Amino acid sequence: MRNVAINEYRHEKASLDLIERLHSRVGIKQGGHGINGLRELLKGRLRENRNLVLSLSLCMGCGACLMVCPAYLTTRNIKNSPLGRIALARSLMRGPVNEDLINEAYTYFWQCLTCRRCAWTCPFGVDVADISRTIRSLLYEIGLAPNYVAGVINNLESTGNFLGLPEDVIKEIILNVANQIKLEKGVDIRVKINEPAYALLLPSACADYTVAINTLKGYILLLNELGIDFTLSTRAPDITNYGLFMDERHMRLIAERIIEEARRLGVKLVIAGECGHGWRVFKNYVVPRLREYGIEGTHIIYIAADAIRRGLIKLDPSLNGNLTYIYMDPCHYARGGDLTREPRLVMRHVVARYVELNDKPELAICCGGTSGMLAREMEGLSIKYAELWYSKVIDKGANCVVVPCAACKLQMDRVLPRLNKLYNRELTFTGLMDLVYKAMIPVKIGTGKGKIANSNDE
């Protein structure tokens, strides 16, 4: 790995053409602001957002956040920390705004993982991730956004999926997966695509259709085994929502595509797949919107946990071998998603031996690949971030990291080969529903829709 100074890591900026395309979709007027207008935009957000005002005023600089922030623990750069980002936001608000300050804000607010670990440690509950997202939104409004993040948002809005895959490709992947399940598990799989059904399944195109096909197999086999009538949509095949990282207007636009498709297909339930930030948006925005139309929403892991509790599926943990698995909480499950107990229940039934990465789920350490850090030019820094959890995995004596999150899987796919070589190890990774798939012995006992556990069931 080239020895790059931390301040050399900066997201490649999106082209003006791409920014203008995105602006037009959410009603941002072209040329209405510019660098000189950023301060006025920030003042406007302060008037609208009481939490932002409180955060910027309550921080006393005690430094408690520094001891848990992955960015600071990795770089020891105070600018790349919650305290540094608050200081930057205050500078934008109070002092003269020039190009150097704008570039510094662009660099360090986009190096933030927005993992919200700081908020759980701060004695006042200051959420610096919220500040980061606000400043990113303002930078975007004056024309500055990472090319990677803007590109993903453009794909999600124009095609409905992270990678921008054509609908026929999505359909082919799904049909191939169904055929593979039949060959591997010996059961006929019924998969509806773009057809009305009881439930709509939302995988994550950034991982479940690419590096984590067994995750998708796990969804499909489980729902078939339970007799749940479900469909997949090539128009909305993705739970991913990068709008969360850059601008809430895009977050809502991407989310509304799911709501529209759920209504078009006449479903009564929408099922989220393994994606941390996607689940956070789904639980806190999409589900309330779905309920306006009499539609419920849940996570596939809630369904798996409920099926295990009720004895509706047969599992053989030995089918996942004798590895020591280590469960790694996705940030947005542990902080903002309320999804911590069910994954552990599932783990206890699908593997023979597993350990915990995090003693306290609410302080789960980030994979280092969320919030735009999967950009190619940020790979070196994201690998540095990843060393924090990698060293803990080694200390726990684990062989395989379990990550029920699409961004985590993409991060693992690129950093594990590098870190394994550096540490002379052979760690692997898997999704949680991959383990369900491998451990499941189909007996086709599902006979109907039944009661499906949702995010409000305790």
ZINOR-V676933 format. One record per pair of residues at least 12 apart in sequence whose ideal C-beta (glycine too) atoms are under 6 Angstrom apart, sorted by sequence separation. I is the first residue (numbers start at 1). GAP is how many residues later the second one is. If there is no record, write none. Layout:
I & GAP
I & GAP
This chain:
69 & 12
69 & 13
116 & 13
178 & 13
203 & 13
241 & 13
369 & 13
368 & 14
66 & 15
114 & 15
65 & 17
88 & 17
368 & 17
412 & 17
114 & 18
201 & 18
368 & 18
174 & 19
112 & 20
327 & 20
236 & 21
340 & 21
171 & 22
236 & 22
109 & 23
365 & 23
365 & 24
236 & 25
109 & 26
235 & 26
255 & 26
325 & 26
403 & 26
59 & 27
109 & 27
269 & 27
270 & 27
271 & 27
272 & 27
273 & 27
327 & 27
334 & 27
404 & 27
80 & 28
233 & 28
258 & 28
334 & 28
400 & 28
401 & 28
402 & 28
404 & 28
79 & 29
199 & 29
201 & 29
271 & 29
324 & 29
325 & 29
326 & 29
327 & 29
328 & 29
329 & 29
386 & 29
390 & 29
105 & 30
255 & 30
259 & 30
263 & 30
334 & 30
400 & 30
402 & 30
80 & 31
198 & 31
199 & 31
200 & 31
201 & 31
255 & 31
320 & 31
326 & 31
197 & 32
205 & 32
329 & 32
383 & 32
106 & 33
197 & 33
205 & 33
239 & 33
244 & 33
262 & 33
317 & 33
331 & 33
197 & 34
206 & 34
239 & 34
315 & 34
317 & 34
189 & 35
204 & 35
240 & 35
315 & 35
317 & 35
329 & 35
331 & 35
383 & 35
82 & 36
173 & 36
181 & 36
195 & 36
204 & 36
239 & 36
374 & 36
202 & 37
241 & 37
244 & 37
305 & 37
370 & 37
106 & 38
240 & 38
369 & 38
177 & 39
192 & 39
193 & 39
194 & 39
239 & 39
71 & 40
177 & 40
181 & 40
194 & 40
241 & 40
302 & 40
305 & 40
301 & 41
305 & 41
308 & 41
355 & 41
367 & 41
89 & 42
163 & 42
301 & 42
304 & 42
369 & 42
70 & 43
85 & 43
162 & 43
355 & 43
161 & 44
162 & 44
367 & 44
82 & 46
89 & 46
68 & 49
69 & 49
42 & 50
42 & 51
280 & 52
65 & 53
68 & 53
276 & 54
283 & 54
276 & 55
277 & 55
65 & 56
276 & 56
280 & 56
64 & 57
65 & 57
276 & 57
280 & 57
39 & 58
174 & 58
279 & 58
38 & 59
215 & 59
343 & 61
200 & 62
171 & 63
170 & 64
200 & 65
208 & 65
58 & 66
35 & 67
59 & 67
167 & 67
170 & 67
200 & 67
326 & 67
58 & 68
199 & 68
6 & 69
196 & 69
204 & 69
196 & 70
198 & 70
199 & 70
200 & 70
201 & 70
202 & 70
203 & 70
326 & 70
6 & 71
55 & 71
202 & 71
204 & 71
199 & 72
326 & 72
328 & 73
324 & 74
160 & 75
324 & 75
325 & 75
326 & 75
327 & 75
328 & 75
330 & 75
55 & 76
160 & 76
161 & 76
162 & 76
323 & 76
161 & 77
323 & 77
325 & 77
162 & 78
330 & 78
219 & 81
226 & 81
52 & 82
222 & 82
350 & 85
350 & 86
225 & 88
45 & 89
153 & 89
343 & 89
350 & 89
152 & 90
149 & 93
42 & 96
149 & 96
10 & 97
41 & 97
149 & 97
153 & 97
160 & 97
156 & 98
11 & 99
38 & 100
38 & 104
140 & 106
140 & 107
34 & 108
33 & 109
136 & 110
137 & 110
28 & 113
320 & 115
320 & 118
319 & 119
320 & 119
319 & 120
317 & 122
316 & 123
19 & 124
315 & 124
315 & 125
316 & 125
245 & 126
245 & 127
314 & 127
276 & 129
314 & 129
274 & 130
275 & 130
14 & 131
274 & 131
275 & 131
18 & 132
304 & 132
14 & 133
11 & 135
12 & 135
14 & 136
306 & 147
303 & 149
302 & 151
298 & 156
274 & 157
298 & 157
296 & 158
283 & 172
212 & 197
211 & 198
207 & 199
206 & 200
204 & 202
207 & 202
211 & 202
207 & 203
219 & 214
218 & 215
115 & 216
215 & 216
218 & 216
221 & 216
225 & 217
215 & 218
218 & 218
116 & 219
212 & 219
215 & 219
218 & 219
221 & 219
227 & 219
214 & 220
217 & 220
226 & 220
227 & 220
225 & 221
227 & 221
26 & 223
149 & 223
214 & 223
146 & 226
148 & 227
146 & 229
120 & 242
115 & 251
198 & 251
113 & 253
187 & 255
113 & 257
114 & 257
185 & 257
113 & 258
110 & 262
70 & 296
74 & 310
74 & 311
70 & 315
70 & 318
11 & 364
12 & 365
9 & 369
9 & 372
4 & 376
1 & 379
